[in-house]
Amino acid sequence: MQYILLIILALQFLWTPQAMASKSCRSIVASTPEQKTQLVNDILQAINDPRIVKIYQESIPTWENYNIILQLLMTAEKVKLSTSEKNEMIRSISDSGSQLALLKELTDKLNFMQKEIVANALYNQTARFLDNNIAYFNLLIKLNKTLGVEVFPIPNLQDLPKDRDLIKEAEALVKKLEKEVESKFTNISNLKFKNLQEFNEFAVNESDHSARLIKLTQKNLIVAMHRPESARFWIPISGFQNQRVTKSSNGSFFEETKTLDDISDRDSAEAKLTLTFIEEYVPKSARFKPNYAEARVDHLQSEFNPSNGASTYGYDLWIIKEEVVKKRGTWTPADSLGPAREVSRNLGFDDVFIPWKFRSLMTPFVHHTAKDFFPYSKNSNFQFDSHRWYAGSSYFEVQIFGPLNIDHVKAFHFKRFAPDKAFYEYLKSKNIEVMDERSWPPKPYSGEESQ
């Protein structure tokens, strides 16, 4: 926890507007010779650290890798080097017998390998490695800029997809899916609703229960990404990463697809639900493919309680801003892996990821007497044609396409451990509301327990 405290403090200093203001006057702060010597020694130690070298050999960065660079950033921010001192630093590093030459050689190899075409593969593995871990290499770039010296060699990242382009692609995908769902109102036989408005009007009059649900889906739903407490370290640095990047999951985990002869259920399902050919979907950036979340009720209503079904993914809830969900969010009334094992099409509304615009279609699936908000069975009065199995589903799954980072977060709820002081202050500096959800309804948290 002490290391996490130091890291969050460093992030506060490096990334807040106050920090940017402090940088402008950094030149008037005198650095001692001891500080400069320590900085050079720390850099030499990092360059020679085998854990750093392994990253250049396509080993996935760990907490330790990020921590080493963050510690250097903290030191570098305290030291002002003159041009001659920067040149002396370069000479010291070059003359020390460090592995800098090896890092440069490995960087050249990374650049060569990401251009190599591998037969029978759907994507270039080295390019995929760099794309998956671009946050780490961007942190190295930040360190080099802070030092004013390119200490760490940086692989070519210019050909990798840009976040802004992936976000545009995600928004275009959701627009495509909106048109698909709109067409289903007229293409599904025997459906009594010709558009979403007619569906909503029917639901308002079908029963008091469905009328309350329509209002709830329009006014009182939020989207929460469940993450373990350890993500308090990762998310401010690298954003939200799906299992393709982390190589782990508290749910179903599938090894990444590399050839069409070995397609993962995850890629298969997502390709089908986005109406994309599998050979086109697999090569897409992991940063484009969805992060999974939960549609849950907010605390401003008292009709329903949120489901606890998604708690297995973590007891911290990161509430995503409405404008992000509206443009890049979709949902399914059941686990989205189901379509990976299905061949047929035209199952109903749920043979695609349903755009957030159509969230009122959740109404027929909350046809139970419990106060918990989760899908259980369909109300047959709505005549929804579907062959899926819903009994036992514990929450409405949400998918958010495209890159997600701390700036896309509206609120932070904790269900187990309160944030420490540094992390709490960091969240507040980002204008993120902090809520204590150890009991329902959650309560605003003002840092009472944070030390």
C-alpha positions as CSV (number, residue, x, y, z in Angstrom):
1,M,0.0,0.0,0.0
2,Q,2.9,2.4,0.7
3,Y,4.1,1.9,-2.9
4,I,0.6,2.6,-4.2
5,L,0.5,5.8,-2.1
6,L,3.7,7.0,-3.6
7,I,2.6,6.3,-7.1
8,I,-0.8,8.0,-6.8
9,L,1.0,11.1,-5.3
10,A,3.3,11.0,-8.4
11,L,0.3,10.8,-10.7
12,Q,-1.3,13.7,-8.9
13,F,1.8,15.8,-9.4
14,L,2.5,14.8,-13.0
15,W,-1.0,15.0,-14.3
16,T,-3.0,17.7,-12.6
17,P,-3.2,21.3,-13.7
18,Q,-1.4,22.4,-10.6
19,A,1.5,20.2,-11.6
20,M,1.6,21.8,-15.1
21,A,1.8,25.2,-13.4
22,S,4.7,23.9,-11.2
23,K,6.6,22.8,-14.2
24,S,6.7,26.3,-15.6
25,C,8.6,27.5,-12.5
26,R,10.8,24.4,-12.1
27,S,13.8,26.2,-13.5
28,I,14.0,28.4,-10.4
29,V,14.3,25.4,-8.1
30,A,17.9,24.5,-7.4
31,S,18.9,20.9,-7.7
32,T,21.7,19.6,-5.5
33,P,24.6,17.6,-6.9
34,E,23.5,14.7,-4.7
35,Q,20.0,14.7,-6.4
36,K,21.6,14.7,-9.8
37,T,23.9,11.9,-9.0
38,Q,21.0,9.9,-7.5
39,L,18.9,10.5,-10.7
40,V,21.7,9.1,-12.9
41,N,22.2,6.1,-10.6
42,D,18.5,5.4,-10.6
43,I,18.4,5.5,-14.4
44,L,21.4,3.2,-14.7
45,Q,19.8,0.8,-12.3
46,A,16.6,0.8,-14.3
47,I,18.3,0.3,-17.6
48,N,20.2,-2.7,-16.2
49,D,17.1,-4.1,-14.5
50,P,16.2,-7.4,-16.2
51,R,12.6,-6.7,-15.6
52,I,12.8,-3.7,-17.9
53,V,14.8,-5.5,-20.5
54,K,12.2,-8.3,-20.7
55,I,9.6,-5.8,-21.9
56,Y,11.7,-5.1,-25.0
57,Q,11.6,-8.9,-25.5
58,E,7.8,-8.8,-25.6
59,S,7.1,-9.7,-22.0
60,I,3.9,-8.2,-20.7
61,P,4.6,-5.3,-18.3
62,T,3.8,-6.0,-14.7
63,W,3.1,-3.7,-11.7
64,E,6.8,-3.7,-11.0
65,N,7.6,-2.5,-14.5
66,Y,5.3,0.4,-14.2
67,N,6.4,1.2,-10.7
68,I,10.1,1.4,-11.7
69,I,9.3,4.1,-14.3
70,L,6.9,6.0,-12.0
71,Q,9.6,6.2,-9.4
72,L,12.0,7.6,-12.0
73,L,9.4,10.1,-13.0
74,M,9.1,11.3,-9.4
75,T,12.8,11.7,-9.1
76,A,13.1,13.4,-12.5
77,E,10.5,16.0,-11.6
78,K,12.6,17.2,-8.7
79,V,15.8,17.6,-10.6
80,K,16.6,20.4,-13.1
81,L,19.5,19.5,-15.5
82,S,21.4,21.9,-17.6
83,T,22.3,21.0,-21.2
84,S,25.8,20.1,-20.2
85,E,24.5,17.9,-17.4
86,K,22.2,16.1,-19.8
87,N,25.1,15.4,-22.1
88,E,27.1,14.2,-19.1
89,M,24.2,11.9,-18.2
90,I,24.3,10.4,-21.6
91,R,28.0,9.8,-21.4
92,S,27.7,8.3,-17.9
93,I,25.0,5.9,-19.1
94,S,27.0,5.0,-22.3
95,D,30.2,4.4,-20.4
96,S,28.8,2.5,-17.6
97,G,28.6,-0.9,-19.3
98,S,24.8,-0.7,-19.0
99,Q,22.4,-2.6,-21.3
100,L,21.5,0.6,-23.2
101,A,23.0,-0.9,-26.4
102,L,21.0,-4.0,-25.8
103,L,17.8,-2.0,-25.4
104,K,18.5,-0.2,-28.7
105,E,19.1,-3.5,-30.4
106,L,15.9,-5.0,-29.1
107,T,14.0,-1.8,-30.1
108,D,15.3,-2.2,-33.6
109,K,14.2,-5.8,-33.6
110,L,10.7,-4.8,-32.4
111,N,10.5,-2.3,-35.2
112,F,11.6,-4.9,-37.8
113,M,9.2,-7.6,-36.4
114,Q,6.1,-5.4,-36.4
115,K,6.6,-5.0,-40.2
116,E,7.1,-8.7,-40.8
117,I,4.1,-10.6,-42.3
118,V,3.5,-14.0,-40.8
119,A,1.8,-16.6,-43.0
120,N,-1.6,-17.9,-41.8
121,A,-1.8,-15.4,-39.0
122,L,-4.6,-12.9,-38.7
123,Y,-2.3,-10.2,-37.3
124,N,1.3,-9.3,-36.6
125,Q,2.1,-10.5,-33.1
126,T,4.7,-7.9,-32.4
127,A,2.5,-5.1,-33.5
128,R,-0.3,-6.5,-31.3
129,F,2.1,-6.6,-28.4
130,L,3.0,-2.9,-28.8
131,D,-0.6,-2.0,-29.3
132,N,-1.8,-3.9,-26.2
133,N,0.9,-2.2,-24.1
134,I,1.0,1.2,-25.6
135,A,0.3,2.8,-22.2
136,Y,3.7,1.5,-20.9
137,F,5.7,2.8,-23.8
138,N,3.8,6.1,-23.6
139,L,5.0,6.3,-19.9
140,L,8.6,5.8,-21.2
141,I,8.0,8.7,-23.6
142,K,6.8,10.9,-20.7
143,L,9.9,10.0,-18.7
144,N,12.2,10.9,-21.6
145,K,10.5,14.2,-22.1
146,T,10.7,15.0,-18.4
147,L,14.4,14.2,-18.4
148,G,15.0,16.1,-21.6
149,V,17.1,13.1,-22.7
150,E,15.9,10.1,-24.7
151,V,17.2,7.6,-22.1
152,F,14.9,4.8,-23.0
153,P,14.7,3.7,-26.7
154,I,11.1,3.9,-27.9
155,P,9.7,1.5,-30.5
156,N,7.8,2.9,-33.5
157,L,4.3,3.5,-32.2
158,Q,3.3,5.8,-35.1
159,D,1.6,3.1,-37.1
160,L,-0.5,1.9,-34.2
161,P,-4.2,2.9,-34.1
162,K,-4.7,6.3,-32.4
163,D,-7.3,6.5,-29.6
164,R,-9.2,9.2,-31.4
165,D,-9.6,7.0,-34.5
166,L,-10.6,4.0,-32.4
167,I,-13.3,6.1,-30.7
168,K,-14.6,7.3,-34.0
169,E,-14.7,3.6,-35.2
170,A,-16.6,2.6,-32.0
171,E,-19.1,5.4,-32.5
172,A,-19.6,4.3,-36.1
173,L,-20.2,0.7,-35.1
174,V,-22.9,1.7,-32.6
175,K,-24.6,3.8,-35.3
176,K,-24.6,0.8,-37.6
177,L,-26.1,-1.4,-34.8
178,E,-28.8,1.3,-34.2
179,K,-29.9,1.0,-37.8
180,E,-29.9,-2.8,-37.5
181,V,-32.1,-2.7,-34.4
182,E,-34.4,-0.1,-35.9
183,S,-34.9,-2.4,-39.0
184,K,-35.9,-5.3,-36.7
185,F,-39.2,-3.5,-35.7
186,T,-40.4,-4.0,-39.2
187,N,-38.5,-7.2,-40.2
188,I,-39.5,-9.4,-37.3
189,S,-42.8,-11.2,-38.1
190,N,-45.8,-10.8,-35.8
191,L,-44.1,-8.0,-33.8
192,K,-46.8,-5.5,-32.7
193,F,-44.3,-2.5,-32.5
194,K,-43.2,-0.7,-35.6
195,N,-40.6,1.5,-33.8
196,L,-39.2,2.2,-30.4
197,Q,-41.8,4.9,-29.6
198,E,-44.6,2.4,-30.1
199,F,-42.8,-0.1,-27.9
200,N,-42.4,2.5,-25.1
201,E,-46.1,3.5,-25.4
202,F,-47.2,-0.2,-25.1
203,A,-44.9,-0.7,-22.1
204,V,-46.3,2.3,-20.3
205,N,-49.9,0.9,-20.7
206,E,-49.1,-2.8,-20.3
207,S,-48.8,-2.7,-16.5
208,D,-47.8,-0.4,-13.7
209,H,-44.7,-2.6,-13.4
210,S,-43.6,-2.0,-17.0
211,A,-44.5,1.6,-16.8
212,R,-42.1,2.0,-13.8
213,L,-39.4,0.1,-15.7
214,I,-39.7,2.3,-18.8
215,K,-39.2,5.4,-16.6
216,L,-36.3,3.7,-14.8
217,T,-34.5,2.7,-17.9
218,Q,-34.7,6.2,-19.3
219,K,-33.8,8.2,-16.2
220,N,-32.2,6.0,-13.5
221,L,-29.8,3.6,-15.1
222,I,-26.0,3.9,-14.8
223,V,-23.2,1.8,-16.3
224,A,-20.6,0.5,-13.9
225,M,-17.4,-1.3,-14.6
226,H,-16.5,-3.7,-11.8
227,R,-12.8,-3.9,-11.1
228,P,-10.7,-5.3,-8.2
229,E,-9.1,-2.8,-5.7
230,S,-5.7,-3.4,-7.4
231,A,-7.1,-1.6,-10.5
232,R,-6.8,1.7,-8.4
233,F,-3.2,1.5,-9.5
234,W,-3.7,0.6,-13.1
235,I,-6.6,2.7,-14.3
236,P,-5.1,6.2,-13.7
237,I,-2.0,5.1,-15.6
238,S,-3.2,2.8,-18.4
239,G,-7.0,3.2,-18.5
240,F,-9.4,0.3,-18.6
241,Q,-7.9,-2.8,-20.2
242,N,-9.9,-5.8,-21.3
243,Q,-8.8,-9.4,-20.9
244,R,-7.0,-9.4,-24.3
245,V,-4.5,-7.0,-22.7
246,T,-4.4,-8.2,-19.1
247,K,-4.4,-11.9,-20.1
248,S,-6.7,-12.6,-17.1
249,S,-10.3,-12.4,-16.1
250,N,-12.5,-13.2,-13.1
251,G,-15.0,-14.5,-15.6
252,S,-14.6,-16.7,-18.7
253,F,-11.1,-16.3,-20.2
254,F,-10.2,-17.4,-23.7
255,E,-6.8,-17.3,-25.3
256,E,-6.4,-14.9,-28.1
257,T,-7.3,-15.9,-31.6
258,K,-4.3,-16.2,-33.9
259,T,-5.6,-18.1,-36.9
260,L,-9.0,-18.9,-38.3
261,D,-8.5,-22.5,-37.3
262,D,-8.4,-21.5,-33.6
263,I,-11.0,-18.8,-33.0
264,S,-11.8,-18.0,-29.4
265,D,-15.4,-17.9,-28.2
266,R,-14.9,-14.3,-27.3
267,D,-13.9,-13.2,-30.8
268,S,-16.6,-15.4,-32.3
269,A,-19.4,-13.9,-30.2
270,E,-18.3,-10.3,-30.6
271,A,-17.9,-10.7,-34.4
272,K,-21.4,-12.1,-34.7
273,L,-23.0,-9.5,-32.4
274,T,-21.3,-6.6,-34.3
275,L,-22.3,-8.1,-37.7
276,T,-18.6,-8.3,-38.6
277,F,-16.8,-11.0,-40.6
278,I,-14.5,-12.9,-38.2
279,E,-11.4,-12.4,-40.4
280,E,-12.1,-8.7,-40.2
281,Y,-12.9,-8.6,-36.5
282,V,-9.9,-10.6,-35.1
283,P,-7.2,-8.2,-36.3
284,K,-8.8,-5.1,-34.7
285,S,-7.0,-3.5,-31.9
286,A,-7.8,-4.8,-28.4
287,R,-8.3,-1.1,-27.5
288,F,-11.3,-1.1,-29.9
289,K,-12.8,-4.3,-28.6
290,P,-15.2,-3.9,-25.7
291,N,-14.7,-3.6,-22.0
292,Y,-17.6,-5.3,-20.2
293,A,-19.7,-3.6,-17.6
294,E,-23.1,-3.7,-15.9
295,A,-26.3,-1.7,-16.4
296,R,-27.6,-1.0,-12.8
297,V,-30.0,1.2,-11.1
298,D,-28.8,4.4,-9.5
299,H,-29.4,5.5,-5.9
300,L,-31.8,8.3,-6.9
301,Q,-34.7,5.9,-7.2
302,S,-36.1,3.5,-4.5
303,E,-38.1,1.1,-6.7
304,F,-35.3,-1.4,-7.3
305,N,-32.0,-2.6,-5.9
306,P,-28.9,-3.3,-8.0
307,S,-28.0,-6.9,-8.7
308,N,-24.9,-8.3,-7.0
309,G,-24.3,-10.7,-9.9
310,A,-21.3,-8.8,-11.4
311,S,-19.5,-8.5,-8.0
312,T,-17.3,-11.4,-8.9
313,Y,-15.4,-9.0,-11.3
314,G,-14.5,-6.7,-8.4
315,Y,-15.8,-4.6,-5.5
316,D,-14.9,-1.2,-7.0
317,L,-17.4,0.3,-9.4
318,W,-16.2,2.9,-11.9
319,I,-19.3,4.7,-13.2
320,I,-18.9,5.7,-16.9
321,K,-20.1,9.1,-18.1
322,E,-23.4,9.1,-19.9
323,E,-22.1,10.7,-23.1
324,V,-19.6,7.8,-23.5
325,V,-22.2,5.1,-22.9
326,K,-24.7,6.9,-25.3
327,K,-22.2,7.0,-28.1
328,R,-20.2,3.8,-27.6
329,G,-22.3,1.5,-25.3
330,T,-24.4,-1.5,-26.1
331,W,-26.1,-4.1,-23.9
332,T,-27.4,-7.7,-23.9
333,P,-30.0,-9.3,-21.7
334,A,-27.9,-12.4,-21.2
335,D,-24.2,-13.4,-21.3
336,S,-22.9,-12.3,-24.7
337,L,-20.8,-15.4,-25.0
338,G,-24.0,-17.4,-26.0
339,P,-23.9,-16.4,-29.7
340,A,-20.4,-17.9,-30.0
341,R,-22.0,-21.3,-29.9
342,E,-25.0,-20.5,-32.1
343,V,-25.1,-20.8,-35.9
344,S,-28.5,-19.4,-36.7
345,R,-29.4,-15.7,-37.2
346,N,-32.6,-13.7,-36.8
347,L,-33.2,-14.8,-33.3
348,G,-34.8,-11.5,-32.4
349,F,-33.5,-8.2,-31.1
350,D,-30.7,-10.0,-29.2
351,D,-28.7,-11.3,-32.2
352,V,-26.7,-8.1,-32.1
353,F,-25.2,-6.0,-29.4
354,I,-28.2,-3.7,-28.6
355,P,-27.2,0.0,-28.6
356,W,-27.8,2.0,-25.4
357,K,-30.4,4.0,-27.3
358,F,-32.7,1.0,-27.0
359,R,-32.2,0.3,-23.3
360,S,-36.0,0.5,-22.7
361,L,-36.1,-3.0,-24.4
362,M,-34.8,-4.3,-21.1
363,T,-38.3,-3.9,-19.8
364,P,-39.7,-7.3,-20.8
365,F,-36.8,-9.1,-19.2
366,V,-37.4,-7.7,-15.7
367,H,-40.6,-9.6,-15.5
368,H,-40.3,-10.8,-11.9
369,T,-41.5,-9.8,-8.5
370,A,-38.1,-9.3,-6.9
371,K,-36.9,-5.8,-6.2
372,D,-33.5,-6.6,-7.6
373,F,-32.9,-5.2,-11.1
374,F,-31.8,-8.2,-13.2
375,P,-33.1,-10.2,-16.2
376,Y,-35.0,-13.4,-15.3
377,S,-37.8,-14.1,-17.7
378,K,-39.7,-12.5,-20.6
379,N,-43.1,-11.0,-20.4
380,S,-44.9,-12.8,-23.2
381,N,-47.3,-9.9,-23.7
382,F,-44.4,-8.2,-25.6
383,Q,-44.2,-11.0,-28.1
384,F,-40.4,-10.9,-28.2
385,D,-39.1,-13.6,-30.5
386,S,-36.0,-15.1,-28.9
387,H,-34.4,-18.5,-28.5
388,R,-32.0,-17.5,-25.8
389,W,-32.0,-18.9,-22.3
390,Y,-32.5,-16.1,-19.7
391,A,-33.4,-17.9,-16.5
392,G,-30.6,-17.4,-14.0
393,S,-29.0,-14.3,-15.7
394,S,-27.8,-12.1,-12.8
395,Y,-27.3,-8.7,-14.5
396,F,-27.6,-6.8,-17.7
397,E,-24.3,-6.9,-19.5
398,V,-23.0,-3.7,-21.1
399,Q,-20.2,-3.5,-23.6
400,I,-18.3,-0.2,-24.2
401,F,-16.2,-0.1,-27.4
402,G,-13.1,1.9,-27.9
403,P,-10.5,3.2,-25.5
404,L,-11.6,4.1,-22.0
405,N,-9.6,6.0,-19.4
406,I,-9.9,7.9,-16.2
407,D,-11.4,11.0,-18.0
408,H,-14.4,8.9,-19.0
409,V,-15.3,8.2,-15.4
410,K,-18.2,10.0,-13.7
411,A,-18.1,8.4,-10.2
412,F,-16.3,5.9,-8.1
413,H,-18.1,3.5,-5.7
414,F,-16.4,1.2,-3.3
415,K,-18.1,-1.8,-1.8
416,R,-15.4,-3.0,0.5
417,F,-12.3,-0.9,1.2
418,A,-12.3,2.9,1.3
419,P,-9.7,4.6,-0.9
420,D,-6.5,5.9,0.8
421,K,-6.0,9.6,1.1
422,A,-3.8,10.0,-2.0
423,F,-6.1,8.1,-4.2
424,Y,-9.2,9.9,-2.8
425,E,-7.6,13.2,-3.5
426,Y,-6.6,12.1,-7.0
427,L,-10.2,11.2,-7.7
428,K,-11.5,14.5,-6.4
429,S,-8.9,16.3,-8.6
430,K,-10.5,14.6,-11.6
431,N,-14.0,15.8,-10.5
432,I,-15.0,12.2,-9.9
433,E,-17.7,11.7,-7.3
434,V,-16.8,9.2,-4.6
435,M,-19.5,7.1,-3.1
436,D,-19.6,4.5,-0.2
437,E,-21.6,1.6,-1.4
438,R,-20.9,-0.8,1.5
439,S,-24.7,-0.5,2.1
440,W,-27.5,0.5,-0.1
441,P,-28.3,3.2,-1.0
442,P,-24.7,4.4,-1.4
443,K,-23.7,7.6,0.5
444,P,-21.4,10.4,-0.6
445,Y,-17.9,9.8,0.8
446,S,-15.8,12.7,2.0
447,G,-12.6,10.9,2.9
448,E,-13.4,10.2,6.6
449,E,-11.5,6.9,6.6
450,S,-8.8,7.8,4.1
451,Q,-5.3,7.9,5.6
